[in-house]
Amino acid sequence: MTGDLSVDLPGLPGLGRTRVLGVLNVTPDSFSDGGLFAGTEAAVRHGMALAEAGADIVDVGGESTRPGAQRVGEDEQLRRVRPVVTHLAREGIPVSIDTTRGSVARAALDAGARLVNDVSGGSDPLLVELVAESGVAFVLMHTRGTSADMSGRARYGDVVTEVAAELEKRLAAVTERGVRTDQVLVDPGIGFAKNAGHNWRLLAHLDQLRVGGRPLLVGASRKSFLGALLTGSDGQPRAVGDRDDATQALTAILAAEAVWGVRVHAARPAADAVRVVVALRQAGR
């Protein structure tokens, strides 16, 4: 399967392999690294380190979207992310802005971002309008509700068919508002209004989630369903920082499934996993 890998998106030509998006949380409360990179200098250093370690894109976010997280105001998001995006873009590093707010996305694009990653699936009309006007690449993710209430909305009869149908509906909604289909990546939203069983089902049926023939971005790095899988002898889930081995095993599988991109916290092992898949694919030709 090579369909996702051959797709060119605006400003992001295809590489013939799965892209690695390095997560850069400029927040005090993200589930994995909250507070480590909340300052501009620390965030810029980490963003550059992610790129040096093999991240093709650095995904900068100023608001935690973990279950139960509280919303962050526009001004505070701008204060957190704008200087970081500006510094990284000036260094020639491709940057994605992880936001649900059109005003934040606009500032990030003005600062040099090349991709808008919207975990709300196009809930802000101003953000959708901006994406349509600018022609920028756009990640359309599946979720239900908000961070505050999404856990209670993880109820499905058939999670694969329902998520695919809801993604199709959201894709239709944004294209009706002027977004071109060729701008869009789709993301099944692993962990967003899904429990562990839902996540595994979605990952096992990625072929059904390429709605509209659009390529996939998958973000599963260090998430709680991996911690639950790795429960220790004490009966406790594996700590967040000790889930990278499982994350990279999943990255290799996703790369073999030819997903367009993976969103990860540890860039080097993910980039290594992708290189292994590329070598095997080339050897089989």
C-alpha positions as CSV (number, residue, x, y, z in Angstrom):
1,M,0.0,0.0,0.0
2,T,1.5,3.3,-1.1
3,G,-1.5,5.6,-1.6
4,D,-0.9,7.8,1.5
5,L,2.8,8.1,0.8
6,S,2.4,9.4,-2.7
7,V,0.1,12.3,-1.7
8,D,1.3,15.8,-2.0
9,L,-0.3,18.4,0.3
10,P,0.1,22.1,0.0
11,G,3.6,23.1,1.2
12,L,4.3,19.5,2.1
13,P,5.4,17.5,-0.9
14,G,5.4,13.7,-0.5
15,L,8.5,12.0,0.8
16,G,7.6,8.5,-0.3
17,R,7.6,7.4,3.3
18,T,5.7,8.0,6.5
19,R,6.3,11.5,8.0
20,V,7.3,11.9,11.7
21,L,5.6,14.8,13.5
22,G,7.4,15.7,16.7
23,V,5.1,16.8,19.5
24,L,6.0,20.1,21.2
25,N,3.7,21.0,24.0
26,V,4.2,24.6,25.1
27,T,1.9,24.0,28.1
28,P,2.1,23.4,31.9
29,D,-0.5,20.5,31.9
30,S,-0.1,18.2,28.9
31,F,-0.3,14.5,29.9
32,S,3.2,13.5,28.8
33,D,5.5,16.4,29.3
34,G,3.5,19.2,30.9
35,G,5.7,22.0,32.0
36,L,9.0,20.8,30.6
37,F,8.8,23.1,27.6
38,A,6.4,25.8,28.8
39,G,9.0,28.6,28.4
40,T,9.9,29.9,25.0
41,E,13.6,29.1,25.2
42,A,13.1,25.6,26.4
43,A,10.4,25.0,23.7
44,V,12.6,26.3,20.9
45,R,15.5,24.1,22.0
46,H,13.3,21.1,22.2
47,G,11.8,21.8,18.8
48,M,15.2,22.0,17.2
49,A,16.2,18.8,19.0
50,L,13.1,17.1,17.6
51,A,14.1,18.2,14.1
52,E,17.7,17.1,14.5
53,A,16.5,13.7,15.8
54,G,14.4,13.1,12.6
55,A,11.1,14.9,13.0
56,D,9.9,16.0,9.6
57,I,7.5,18.5,11.2
58,V,7.4,20.0,14.7
59,D,3.8,20.2,15.9
60,V,3.5,23.1,18.3
61,G,0.5,23.3,20.7
62,G,-0.3,25.8,23.4
63,E,-3.4,24.1,24.9
64,S,-3.6,20.6,26.4
65,T,-6.2,18.4,24.9
66,R,-6.0,15.5,27.4
67,P,-9.3,14.3,28.8
68,G,-10.5,16.7,31.5
69,A,-8.2,19.6,30.4
70,Q,-9.6,23.1,30.7
71,R,-9.7,25.5,27.8
72,V,-6.9,28.1,27.4
73,G,-7.8,31.6,26.3
74,E,-6.8,33.0,22.9
75,D,-4.3,35.5,24.3
76,E,-2.5,32.9,26.5
77,Q,-2.3,30.5,23.5
78,L,-0.8,33.2,21.4
79,R,1.7,34.1,24.1
80,R,2.8,30.5,24.3
81,V,3.1,29.5,20.7
82,R,3.7,32.5,18.5
83,P,7.4,33.1,19.5
84,V,8.1,29.4,19.3
85,V,6.7,29.0,15.8
86,T,8.5,32.1,14.7
87,H,11.9,30.9,15.9
88,L,11.5,27.4,14.5
89,A,10.3,28.6,11.1
90,R,13.2,31.0,10.8
91,E,15.5,28.0,11.3
92,G,13.8,26.3,8.3
93,I,12.0,23.7,10.3
94,P,8.5,22.8,9.0
95,V,6.0,23.7,11.7
96,S,2.5,22.6,12.4
97,I,0.2,24.5,14.7
98,D,-2.0,22.4,17.0
99,T,-5.0,24.5,17.8
100,T,-8.8,24.6,17.5
101,R,-8.9,28.5,17.4
102,G,-8.9,30.4,14.1
103,S,-7.1,33.4,15.6
104,V,-4.2,31.2,16.9
105,A,-3.9,29.4,13.6
106,R,-3.8,32.7,11.7
107,A,-1.0,34.0,13.9
108,A,0.9,30.8,13.5
109,L,0.6,30.8,9.7
110,D,1.8,34.4,9.7
111,A,4.8,33.3,11.7
112,G,5.6,30.5,9.2
113,A,3.6,27.4,10.1
114,R,2.7,25.1,7.2
115,L,0.0,22.9,8.6
116,V,-3.0,23.4,10.8
117,N,-3.8,20.5,13.1
118,D,-7.3,20.9,14.5
119,V,-8.3,18.2,17.0
120,S,-11.9,19.6,17.1
121,G,-12.6,18.6,13.5
122,G,-13.4,22.0,12.3
123,S,-15.6,23.4,15.1
124,D,-14.4,27.0,14.8
125,P,-15.9,28.6,11.6
126,L,-13.1,31.2,11.6
127,L,-10.5,28.4,11.5
128,V,-12.2,26.6,8.6
129,E,-12.5,30.0,6.8
130,L,-8.8,30.6,7.3
131,V,-7.9,27.1,6.0
132,A,-10.0,27.7,2.9
133,E,-8.6,31.1,2.2
134,S,-5.0,30.2,2.8
135,G,-5.0,26.8,1.1
136,V,-2.8,25.4,3.9
137,A,-2.7,21.7,4.7
138,F,-5.2,20.8,7.3
139,V,-5.6,17.9,9.8
140,L,-9.3,17.0,10.3
141,M,-9.5,14.9,13.5
142,H,-12.4,12.8,14.9
143,T,-13.6,13.5,18.4
144,R,-16.8,13.9,20.3
145,G,-17.5,16.8,22.7
146,T,-14.6,18.6,24.3
147,S,-11.7,17.6,26.6
148,A,-14.0,18.2,29.6
149,D,-16.6,15.7,28.5
150,M,-15.3,13.4,25.7
151,S,-14.7,10.4,28.0
152,G,-18.4,10.1,28.6
153,R,-19.1,10.2,24.9
154,A,-17.0,7.0,24.1
155,R,-20.1,4.9,23.3
156,Y,-20.2,3.1,19.9
157,G,-22.0,0.2,18.4
158,D,-19.3,-0.3,15.7
159,V,-16.5,2.2,16.4
160,V,-14.9,1.8,12.9
161,T,-18.0,2.4,10.9
162,E,-19.2,5.2,13.2
163,V,-15.9,7.1,13.2
164,A,-15.6,6.7,9.5
165,A,-19.1,8.1,9.0
166,E,-18.5,11.0,11.3
167,L,-15.2,11.8,9.6
168,E,-17.0,11.7,6.2
169,K,-19.6,14.2,7.6
170,R,-16.9,16.5,8.9
171,L,-15.0,16.4,5.6
172,A,-18.2,17.2,3.7
173,A,-18.8,20.1,6.1
174,V,-15.4,21.8,5.6
175,T,-15.4,21.3,1.9
176,E,-18.8,22.9,1.7
177,R,-17.2,25.9,3.4
178,G,-14.4,26.1,0.8
179,V,-11.7,23.8,2.0
180,R,-10.3,21.8,-0.9
181,T,-10.3,18.1,-0.4
182,D,-6.6,18.0,-1.5
183,Q,-5.7,20.1,1.6
184,V,-7.0,17.5,4.1
185,L,-5.4,14.8,6.2
186,V,-7.8,12.8,8.3
187,D,-7.0,11.6,11.9
188,P,-9.1,9.0,13.6
189,G,-8.5,10.7,17.0
190,I,-6.9,7.8,19.0
191,G,-7.9,8.4,22.6
192,F,-10.3,11.2,21.9
193,A,-13.8,10.0,23.0
194,K,-12.5,6.4,22.7
195,N,-11.6,3.7,25.2
196,A,-8.7,1.3,24.8
197,G,-10.8,-1.3,22.9
198,H,-12.0,1.4,20.5
199,N,-8.4,2.5,19.9
200,W,-7.2,-1.0,19.0
201,R,-10.2,-1.6,16.7
202,L,-9.5,1.6,14.8
203,L,-5.8,0.8,14.5
204,A,-6.7,-2.6,13.2
205,H,-9.0,-1.2,10.4
206,L,-7.1,1.9,9.1
207,D,-8.1,1.0,5.6
208,Q,-11.7,1.9,6.4
209,L,-10.8,5.3,7.8
210,R,-9.2,6.9,4.7
211,V,-12.4,8.7,4.0
212,G,-12.7,10.6,0.8
213,G,-9.4,8.8,-0.2
214,R,-7.5,11.2,2.1
215,P,-4.3,10.2,3.8
216,L,-4.1,9.4,7.5
217,L,-2.3,11.0,10.4
218,V,-2.2,8.9,13.5
219,G,-1.3,10.1,17.0
220,A,-1.0,7.3,19.5
221,S,2.3,8.2,21.2
222,R,2.4,7.3,25.0
223,K,-1.4,7.3,25.3
224,S,-3.2,5.6,28.1
225,F,-4.3,2.5,26.1
226,L,-0.6,1.6,25.7
227,G,-0.1,2.1,29.4
228,A,-3.0,-0.2,30.1
229,L,-1.6,-2.9,27.7
230,L,1.7,-2.7,29.6
231,T,0.3,-3.2,33.1
232,G,3.1,-4.4,35.4
233,S,3.2,-7.0,38.1
234,D,1.8,-4.5,40.6
235,G,-1.3,-4.2,38.5
236,Q,-0.6,-0.6,37.6
237,P,-0.5,0.8,34.0
238,R,3.0,1.6,32.7
239,A,4.0,5.2,33.5
240,V,3.7,7.7,30.6
241,G,7.4,8.1,30.1
242,D,7.9,4.3,29.9
243,R,5.6,3.8,26.9
244,D,8.0,4.7,24.1
245,D,9.0,1.1,23.2
246,A,5.4,0.2,22.5
247,T,4.9,3.5,20.7
248,Q,7.7,2.7,18.3
249,A,6.4,-0.8,17.7
250,L,3.1,0.8,16.7
251,T,5.0,3.4,14.6
252,A,6.6,0.6,12.6
253,I,3.3,-1.0,12.0
254,L,1.7,2.3,10.9
255,A,4.6,3.0,8.6
256,A,4.1,-0.5,7.0
257,E,0.4,0.4,6.6
258,A,1.6,3.5,4.7
259,V,0.0,6.1,6.9
260,W,1.0,9.6,5.8
261,G,2.2,10.6,9.2
262,V,2.7,9.7,12.9
263,R,2.6,12.2,15.7
264,V,5.1,11.2,18.4
265,H,7.0,12.5,21.5
266,A,10.3,10.7,20.8
267,A,11.4,11.5,17.3
268,R,14.6,9.5,16.8
269,P,13.2,6.0,17.5
270,A,10.1,6.8,15.4
271,A,12.3,8.0,12.5
272,D,14.4,4.8,12.9
273,A,11.3,2.7,12.7
274,V,10.2,4.4,9.5
275,R,13.7,3.9,8.0
276,V,13.5,0.1,8.8
277,V,10.1,-0.1,7.0
278,V,11.5,1.8,4.0
279,A,14.5,-0.5,3.7
280,L,12.3,-3.6,3.8
281,R,9.9,-2.2,1.3
282,Q,12.8,-1.3,-1.1
283,A,14.3,-4.8,-0.6
284,G,11.1,-6.4,-1.6
285,R,10.8,-4.6,-4.9
